Amino acid sequence: MSIAIGELAPDFRMRATDGKTYDFAGLTGEKATALLFWCNHCPYVIANQDRVIAMQAEFAAQGVRFAAVCPNNAEVYPQDSFEKMKQRALEKNYNFLYLHDETQEIARAFGAQRTPEVFLFDAARLLRYHGRIDDNHQDVRQAKSHDLRRAIDAVLAGQAPDPSETGAVGCTIKWK
């Protein structure tokens, strides 16, 4: 079961591809934090990488910070190993943290099921939006519902996102 809208973000400690270890407080934005469950091999994640990089660049000056978490079982999906995560972050020049949930306990604490799956928190660490990035992973130009962008705009304006939840679309998390 996923954390509910209005609930406080679970805390954690995870190693990131930059070599540092972060807790939730150490990666939050001043006004909002978008935590995305993510991985290297999922075609939905691959299709969304550039738009997430662009959104982080656009919203950073407004106090929004993005971070991605890879919880996948690297024994079954070696392309999701920590070493491969570091390579991907460098190759794509990620402007957001890429964290490794090696034990999968963080994905379980959040109730994440898919990659990509977004959890958007306000400045008080309360969940305000949960779901997908938009309604067309293949071509952002064809998207009609820019759900994450709309949710960020609402949170920055001090309003509740509408809708506050959408169905995440992507690959299932590869559990151990």
RAZIDA-V47029 format. One record per backbone hydrogen bond with DSSP energy under -1.0 kcal/mol. CO is the residue of the C=O (numbers start at 1). NH is the residue of the N-H. If there is no record, write none. Layout:
CO | NH
CO | NH
//
This chain:
4 | 7
7 | 127
14 | 22
15 | 100
16 | 19
20 | 16
22 | 14
24 | 27
32 | 65
33 | 121
34 | 67
35 | 119
36 | 69
37 | 117
42 | 46
43 | 47
45 | 49
48 | 52
49 | 53
50 | 54
51 | 55
52 | 56
53 | 57
54 | 58
55 | 59
56 | 60
59 | 62
59 | 64
60 | 63
63 | 31
63 | 32
65 | 34
67 | 36
68 | 99
69 | 38
70 | 101
73 | 77
77 | 80
78 | 81
81 | 85
82 | 86
83 | 87
84 | 88
85 | 89
86 | 90
87 | 91
88 | 92
89 | 94
97 | 68
98 | 17
99 | 70
100 | 102
104 | 108
105 | 109
106 | 110
107 | 111
107 | 112
110 | 3
113 | 173
115 | 171
117 | 37
118 | 131
119 | 35
120 | 128
120 | 129
121 | 33
122 | 125
125 | 9
126 | 122
127 | 6
129 | 120
130 | 166
131 | 118
133 | 148
139 | 142
145 | 135
145 | 147
146 | 150
147 | 151
148 | 152
149 | 153
150 | 154
151 | 155
152 | 156
153 | 157
154 | 159
155 | 158
164 | 130
171 | 115
173 | 175
174 | 73
//
